[in-house]
Every structure is written in structure tokens, then in C-alpha cells.
Amino acid sequence: AAVMTAPESEQIGPTATLRGKTAHSLKEVMVSNYEDLADISQNWRGYESFRAVMTYLNGSGYQYVTGRGFGTMIDLGIYMKLGGEEEFRYIPILHNGYMYILVKTGIAGLMIYAYFLLKFIFLGMEGEKTADTDLRFTGRLVVALTLVLFATTIVIAGFFNKITLHPALVLLGALLYYSHANKSRLPNKVFRQ
């Protein structure tokens, strides 16, 4: 009997190519109500995001704006083994940081988070107005790290994933401080118009 395998672009696991892993990651984060346990397992991030949206939509009008609070648990609707052998039906944390913010702090929190990241991008772009090479490079790094936060927030909780992104967050903070401290010391004539 022949063994069937998924095309290389759709394979997941250690034998998958980078292109295959990227294609699967994009599919996995698609918010959908997967019915089959195999689909739920393969598209876990999209399923848990769907359940988060359902939790958010079951709130009141006030909770749409302010969220349901940081103690809110997401009902998965099924028992699932997560991180080992223990089965969970309710989870406090999501892979999708935007859904996490939406459920916990509502639209207001999501807007504050977006403002927070956009502010970092604008601060980084201010470095382009200076003739100082170090400040321009620092600004570019601030923009790049902020874009990493924008992208990773949907897949691995971004800013809220302190373990994986801890070095990036510390570096971002150091770069913002360096940029701010050195801009204030430069004479106005150093800035390009």
C-alpha cells in the first residue's frame, strides 16, 4: 500500500519546509469554527481565536467597550490536552494577542494597544529627520522591532509573550531611551528639514 503525504507546501512538523510552515501558519490563524477534532488540532490558533470572539460577543454593550476583565476564561467548548497531559476546557491566555486584548479589555484596550504600537513607529521615524547616523539607525531598529510586535501579536501573543519576545522588548525599550536621551542633546540645526 502506498503512503500518502501532504504536498510539501502543506506539510507541518519537523519535515516541513519553511514555505510549508509559513503557509500553514497563515491558515492556522484564520478565525473559524472548526467542527472536526483533527481540524481543531491542526488549526488550533484559529479555533481558540473563534472561541475568544464568541466569548467577547456574549458580553454586554459595556463589555464590548471595556472588556470582560483579566480574570475571564475562554470556554473552548471541548476538553483539549494543552502543554502536556492535563486537559483543559477553559483557558486564560490565547496565542492571538489581539483576541486576548479584545476579550480582556474590549475595544478600548485594543485601540490603546494599537496607539501604543503606532506611537513607537512614529517615534522611530523621527530618527530619519536627523543627520545623526546613530539616531537614524536607532529609529529604523525601533520601527523594525515594533513591526515584529505587530506581526507576532497575532501568532504568539506578541508583547504579552514575555518569554519568547523578552530580548526584543528589552532592546526596544533601550533603543527608545537612547533615541529620546540623545535627541534632546542635539542642537536643532542637526535635524534635517
GUKOLFI-46706 format. One line per field, with one value per residue: residue number from 1; chain; x, y, z of N, C-alpha, C in turn. Coordinates in steps of 0.05 Angstrom, whole numbers. Each point is the difference from the previous one (the first is absolute). Example, Ala and Ser with C-alpha at 12.3 -4.5 7.8 and 13.67 -1.06 7.14 Angstrom:
BEGIN
n: c(1, 2)
chain: c(A, A)
n_xx: c(264, -7)
n_yy: c(-114, 21)
n_zz: c(156, -14)
ca_xx: c(-18, 16)
ca_yy: c(24, 24)
ca_zz: c(0, 1)
c_xx: c(18, -15)
c_yy: c(24, 22)
c_zz: c(0, 14)
# end
This chain:
BEGIN
n: c(1, 2, 3, 4, 5, 6, 7, 8, 9, 10, 11, 12, 13, 14, 15, 16, 17, 18, 19, 20, 21, 22, 23, 24, 25, 26, 27, 28, 29, 30, 31, 32, 33, 34, 35, 36, 37, 38, 39, 40, 41, 42, 43, 44, 45, 46, 47, 48, 49, 50, 51, 52, 53, 54, 55, 56, 57, 58, 59, 60, 61, 62, 63, 64, 65, 66, 67, 68, 69, 70, 71, 72, 73, 74, 75, 76, 77, 78, 79, 80, 81, 82, 83, 84, 85, 86, 87, 88, 89, 90, 91, 92, 93, 94, 95, 96, 97, 98, 99, 100, 101, 102, 103, 104, 105, 106, 107, 108, 109, 110, 111, 112, 113, 114, 115, 116, 117, 118, 119, 120, 121, 122, 123, 124, 125, 126, 127, 128, 129, 130, 131, 132, 133, 134, 135, 136, 137, 138, 139, 140, 141, 142, 143, 144, 145, 146, 147, 148, 149, 150, 151, 152, 153, 154, 155, 156, 157, 158, 159, 160, 161, 162, 163, 164, 165, 166, 167, 168, 169, 170, 171, 172, 173, 174, 175, 176, 177, 178, 179, 180, 181, 182, 183, 184, 185, 186, 187, 188, 189, 190, 191, 192, 193)
chain: c(A, A, A, A, A, A, A, A, A, A, A, A, A, A, A, A, A, A, A, A, A, A, A, A, A, A, A, A, A, A, A, A, A, A, A, A, A, A, A, A, A, A, A, A, A, A, A, A, A, A, A, A, A, A, A, A, A, A, A, A, A, A, A, A, A, A, A, A, A, A, A, A, A, A, A, A, A, A, A, A, A, A, A, A, A, A, A, A, A, A, A, A, A, A, A, A, A, A, A, A, A, A, A, A, A, A, A, A, A, A, A, A, A, A, A, A, A, A, A, A, A, A, A, A, A, A, A, A, A, A, A, A, A, A, A, A, A, A, A, A, A, A, A, A, A, A, A, A, A, A, A, A, A, A, A, A, A, A, A, A, A, A, A, A, A, A, A, A, A, A, A, A, A, A, A, A, A, A, A, A, A, A, A, A, A, A, A, A, A, A, A, A, A)
n_xx: c(17, -9, 20, -22, 12, -2, -8, 25, -16, -12, 24, -5, 13, 18, -16, -16, -4, 17, -1, 3, 20, 10, -4, 9, 21, 1, -2, 19, 8, -10, -15, -6, -25, 23, -12, 17, 4, 2, -21, -13, 10, -5, -23, 16, 18, -8, 0, 23, 8, -11, 10, 22, -4, -7, 21, 14, -11, 5, 16, -1, -16, -2, -3, -16, -5, -6, -12, 8, 24, 22, -20, -9, -14, 14, -26, 15, -20, 25, 6, 23, 17, 9, 23, -8, -6, -1, -25, -4, -20, 10, 7, 21, 18, 3, 4, -24, 21, -8, -5, 24, 10, -12, 5, 25, 5, -13, -18, -5, 4, -15, -15, 1, -3, -19, -11, 4, -7, -21, -2, 6, -17, -17, 4, -2, -22, -2, 12, -17, -9, 17, 21, -6, 21, 10, -10, 9, 23, 2, -8, 17, 17, -7, 0, 23, 9, -10, 10, 22, -4, -4, 20, 17, -13, -2, 25, 16, -21, 20, -7, -21, 16, 2, -5, -15, -14, 8, 19, -20, -15, 20, 6, -26, -3, 22, -9, -24, 11, 16, -21, -16, 18, 6, -25, -5, 23, -12, 16, -19, 23, 3, -25, -4, -5)
n_yy: c(-24, 19, 15, 12, 20, 19, 17, 3, 14, -24, -11, -12, 10, -17, -15, 19, 11, 21, -4, -26, 5, 18, -16, -19, 16, 8, -25, -6, 25, -12, 20, -24, -9, -11, -19, -8, -19, -14, 13, -4, -24, -3, 11, -8, 16, -9, -24, 3, 12, -20, -17, 14, -1, -25, -2, 14, -14, -18, 21, 19, 21, 2, -27, 7, 21, -10, -19, -24, 12, 4, -3, 11, -23, -11, -4, -21, -7, -7, -24, 14, -19, 15, 2, -23, -10, 24, -7, 19, 12, 12, 21, 10, -13, 18, -14, 6, 16, 5, -26, -5, 21, -9, -25, 4, 17, -15, 14, 10, -24, -10, 22, -3, -26, 4, 18, -18, -19, 14, 7, -25, -6, 18, -9, -24, 8, 11, -23, -3, 16, -18, 16, -5, -13, 2, 24, 3, -13, 14, 21, -8, -4, 23, 10, -12, 7, 24, -2, -8, 19, 18, -11, 0, 23, -4, -7, 16, 16, 2, 25, -16, -8, 3, -26, -2, 21, -11, -13, -4, -6, -13, -11, -4, -7, -14, -8, -3, -10, -15, -5, -4, -13, -11, -2, -2, -14, -8, 18, 19, 11, -20, 8, -19, 18)
n_zz: c(0, -16, 9, 8, -11, 17, -19, -11, -16, 5, -1, 23, 20, 11, -16, 9, -23, -2, -27, 5, 17, -18, -20, 16, 7, -25, -7, 17, -6, -22, 9, 11, -3, 5, -13, -18, 18, -22, -10, 22, 1, -26, 6, 20, -11, -23, 9, 14, -23, -13, 18, -4, -26, 3, 16, -17, -19, 19, -2, 18, -5, 26, -1, -20, 15, 24, -13, 3, -1, 14, 16, -23, 0, -19, -5, -1, 16, 4, 8, 5, -7, 19, -12, -8, 23, 11, 3, -19, 12, 20, -15, 14, -15, -20, -22, -8, 1, -25, -2, 11, -13, -22, 8, 7, -21, -18, -15, 23, 11, -19, 3, 26, -4, -19, 17, 20, -17, -8, 25, 5, -19, 9, 24, -10, -13, 24, 3, -20, 19, 11, 0, 25, -9, 25, 0, -24, 5, 23, -14, -18, 19, 10, -25, -5, 24, -5, -25, 13, 18, -21, -13, 20, 3, -26, 1, 14, -3, -17, 7, -1, -20, 26, -2, -21, 5, 23, -15, -17, 21, 11, -24, -5, 25, -3, -24, 12, 21, -14, -15, 20, 13, -23, -6, 26, -4, -23, -12, -2, -5, 18, 6, -18, -19)
ca_xx: c(-17, 15, -3, -7, 9, -9, 20, 21, -9, -20, 9, 6, 18, 28, 9, -12, 17, -7, -24, -23, -6, -12, -27, -17, -4, -20, -26, -7, -10, -26, -21, -21, -12, 7, -18, 14, 23, 25, 2, 5, 28, 18, -5, -6, 0, -25, -23, -1, -8, -29, -13, 3, -20, -26, 0, -3, -27, -19, 1, -19, 10, 22, 23, 12, 18, 20, 9, -12, 18, 23, -6, -18, 9, -12, -11, 8, -22, 10, 24, 23, 26, 17, 25, 6, -20, -25, -21, -12, -23, 1, 27, 2, 18, -3, 22, -6, 0, -22, -24, 4, -6, -28, -16, 6, -2, -19, 9, 16, 27, 12, 7, 24, 23, 7, 12, 26, 18, 3, 16, 27, 8, 5, 25, 22, 2, 12, 29, 6, 1, 25, 24, 16, -3, -8, -28, -15, 1, -16, -28, -8, -3, -25, -22, 1, -9, -29, -13, 1, -21, -25, -4, 0, -23, -21, 8, 11, -7, 17, 8, -9, 16, 24, 22, 11, 7, 13, 23, -9, -13, 21, 15, -17, 1, 27, 2, -17, 14, 24, -9, -11, 21, 19, -13, -3, 26, 9, -10, -21, 11, 7, -23, -6, -27)
ca_yy: c(24, 25, 18, 27, 23, 27, 13, 13, 27, -2, -16, 13, -16, 5, -5, 20, 21, 26, 9, -15, 9, 27, -3, -11, 20, 19, -14, -7, 23, 9, -4, -16, -19, -27, -20, -26, 1, 1, 28, 17, -4, 11, 29, 7, 29, 11, -10, 13, 27, -1, -2, 26, 18, -8, 10, 29, 7, -6, 20, 22, 23, 11, -18, 4, 23, -2, -28, -17, -2, -18, -27, -14, -24, -6, -27, -13, -17, -28, -4, -3, -2, 23, 2, -24, -20, 10, 10, 26, 10, 30, 10, 28, 13, -9, 5, 25, 22, 19, -12, 1, 27, 5, -13, 10, 29, 11, 17, 22, -11, -5, 26, 9, -16, 9, 26, -5, -10, 21, 20, -10, 3, 28, 7, -10, 15, 26, -3, 7, 29, 10, -7, -18, -28, -18, 4, -11, -29, -7, 3, -23, -23, 3, -6, -29, -16, 5, -16, -28, -2, 0, -26, -23, 1, -18, -28, -10, 20, 23, 14, -15, -24, 11, -19, 0, 26, 15, 15, 21, 21, 14, 15, 22, 20, 12, 17, 24, 17, 11, 19, 24, 14, 13, 21, 25, 12, 10, 26, -1, 1, -27, -13, 7, 11)
ca_zz: c(0, -2, 22, -10, 16, -10, -17, 16, 9, 21, 22, 25, 16, -4, -28, -17, -10, 10, -15, 10, 27, -2, -11, 21, 21, -10, 1, 28, 15, -10, 20, -11, 18, -10, 13, 3, 19, -15, -10, 24, 8, -20, -2, 27, 5, -12, 16, 26, -6, -5, 26, 13, -12, 11, 27, -2, -10, 20, 21, -2, -15, 16, -2, -27, 1, 21, 3, 21, 22, -3, 12, -18, -12, -26, -1, -25, -10, 0, 17, -18, 13, -6, 14, 16, 2, 13, -18, 8, -15, 3, -1, 6, -19, -28, -18, -14, 20, -5, 12, 29, 7, -5, 20, 27, 3, -18, -22, 12, 4, -27, -11, 15, -9, -27, 3, 12, -21, -20, 12, -3, -28, -5, 14, -16, -25, 6, -4, -27, -3, 10, -16, 17, -11, 21, 6, -23, 3, 23, -8, -18, 17, 15, -18, -6, 24, 3, -20, 10, 20, -14, -14, 19, 18, -11, 0, 26, 21, -2, 24, 24, 2, 12, -1, -27, -9, 20, -10, -18, 15, 14, -20, -8, 21, 1, -23, 4, 19, -13, -20, 15, 15, -18, -16, 16, 2, -26, -7, -20, -28, -9, -12, -28, -4)
c_xx: c(18, -6, -5, 11, -10, 21, 19, -9, -20, 9, 6, 18, 29, 10, -10, 21, -8, -26, -25, -9, -14, -28, -19, -6, -22, -28, -8, -12, -27, -22, -23, -10, 5, -17, 15, 25, 27, 5, 6, 29, 20, -2, -7, -3, -26, -24, -2, -7, -30, -15, 3, -20, -27, -2, -5, -28, -22, -1, -22, 12, 23, 25, 12, 21, 23, 11, -13, 19, 22, -5, -18, 14, -14, -10, 6, -23, 7, 22, 23, 25, 18, 25, 7, -23, -26, -19, -13, -25, 0, 30, 0, 15, -3, 26, -4, -3, -22, -26, 1, -7, -30, -18, 5, -5, -18, 13, 18, 29, 13, 9, 25, 25, 9, 14, 29, 20, 4, 18, 30, 10, 6, 25, 25, 5, 12, 30, 8, 3, 27, 23, 18, -5, -9, -30, -18, -2, -17, -30, -9, -3, -25, -24, -1, -10, -30, -16, 0, -22, -28, -6, -2, -23, -23, 7, 9, -4, 18, 10, -6, 15, 28, 24, 14, 10, 14, 24, -9, -12, 21, 16, -17, 0, 26, 3, -17, 13, 24, -8, -10, 22, 19, -13, -1, 27, 10, -10, -20, 10, 8, -23, -5, -28, -15)
c_yy: c(25, 18, 28, 21, 26, 11, 16, 28, -1, -17, 16, -19, 4, -4, 21, 21, 26, 10, -15, 9, 27, -2, -12, 20, 20, -13, -5, 23, 10, -8, -15, -19, -28, -20, -26, 3, 2, 28, 19, -3, 13, 30, 12, 30, 13, -9, 15, 30, 2, -1, 26, 21, -6, 10, 30, 8, -7, 20, 21, 22, 13, -16, 1, 21, -5, -29, -14, -3, -21, -28, -17, -24, -4, -29, -12, -16, -29, -2, -7, -2, 23, 0, -24, -20, 9, 11, 25, 5, 30, 8, 30, 16, -12, 5, 27, 23, 20, -10, 1, 28, 6, -11, 13, 30, 13, 17, 22, -10, -5, 25, 11, -15, 8, 28, -2, -8, 22, 22, -8, 4, 29, 10, -10, 15, 28, -1, 7, 30, 12, -8, -20, -29, -19, 3, -10, -30, -9, 2, -23, -26, 1, -7, -30, -17, 4, -16, -30, -4, -1, -29, -23, 0, -18, -29, -11, 20, 24, 11, -16, -26, 8, -19, 1, 27, 18, 16, 23, 23, 16, 18, 24, 22, 15, 19, 25, 19, 14, 22, 26, 15, 15, 21, 26, 14, 13, 28, -2, 0, -27, -14, 10, 10, -15)
c_zz: c(0, 24, -12, 19, -12, -18, 18, 11, 23, 24, 24, 16, -8, -29, -19, -9, 13, -13, 10, 28, 0, -11, 20, 22, -8, 1, 29, 15, -10, 20, -12, 21, -11, 16, 6, 18, -15, -11, 23, 8, -19, -2, 27, 5, -11, 17, 27, -4, -5, 27, 16, -11, 11, 29, 0, -8, 20, 23, -4, -17, 14, -2, -28, 1, 20, 4, 24, 24, -4, 12, -18, -12, -27, 0, -27, -11, -1, 21, -19, 17, -9, 17, 17, 0, 12, -21, 11, -17, 0, 1, 5, -21, -28, -15, -14, 21, -5, 11, 30, 10, -3, 22, 27, 4, -20, -22, 11, 3, -27, -13, 14, -8, -27, 1, 10, -21, -22, 11, -2, -29, -6, 14, -15, -25, 4, -3, -28, -5, 9, -18, 15, -9, 21, 7, -23, 2, 23, -7, -17, 16, 17, -18, -6, 23, 5, -20, 7, 21, -13, -11, 20, 19, -9, 3, 27, 23, 2, 26, 25, 3, 10, -3, -28, -8, 20, -10, -19, 16, 16, -19, -9, 21, 1, -24, 2, 19, -13, -20, 14, 14, -18, -18, 15, 3, -25, -5, -22, -28, -10, -14, -28, -2, -22)
# end
